[in-house]
Amino acid sequence: MRSALVTGGSRGIGLGIATRLAELGYGLTITARDPETLNAVARELSAAGSPQVAAVAVDLADRDAADTIVAAHGEQFGSMDALVLNAGVGTAGSIADYPMRRFDKTLDVNFRAPFQILQNSIPLLRLVAEADPARGAKVIALASLAGVYSESGLAVYGATKAAMLSLVDTLNAEESAGGITGTSIAPGYVDTDMSDWTKDKIPAESMIRVGDIVELATSILKLSSRAVVPSIVVTRAGAGLGA
């Protein structure tokens, strides 16, 4: 049985990817903060076709969360075919006025925790890459267009997403020869509740669909270990590169 760990798997892009993986027969570990919501989603994923779903309720701002998540996946599945680093927080604020308390949480959730989850997952990913060198193991990180092109008010959020782009590039430099390949997906505004704060300016109907990102993620998982796609940038139709 193939298995995947999806952080932030209870809603939005994470739920979309987890649902597709369930339909493809993957065993899943999903994470989110609210245990009640997470358990309800786990039942939905089982109904969608996943043979086994582990639901791990954690707050990624907790320094022990990464260890808890990967340990739970290892106990359930023993190896990992795919790691989807999706969870994150998005808060806006100018450089001049940005609260340092919010700065610390944004870095913890958007970069420190994903880094630690990836670090802890590498032994499990290597097991799959060694057992199936033609296919290998995959890491997909949800970055953002704000990590590629600067946007006023998103300095901290954009910096964490630029860091994720760099992290995946370095992962490929270190691990792709052994069969672990990584891809960052950096979309503009996607129609999820995380984008609600700007829907008065950018209508939901003009935003990228969750299904578009799911299709890209699914395609990446089908690639052989010989193909490395470091990053995919997705912009909104009719918008400039930075929107």
Secondary structure, DSSP 8 states (H G I E B T S, - for coil): --EEEETTTTSHHHHHHHHHHHHTT-EEEEEES-HHHHHHHHHHHHHHT-S-EEEEE--TTSTTHHHHHHHHHHHHHSS-SEEEE-------B-TTT--HHHHHHHHIIIIIHHHHHHHHHHHHHHHHHHH-TTT-EEEEEE--GGGTS--TTBHHHHHHHHHHHHHHHHHHHHHGGGTEEEEEEEES-BSSGGGGGGTTTS-GGGSB-HHHHHHHHHHHHTS-TT----EEEE--TTS-TT-
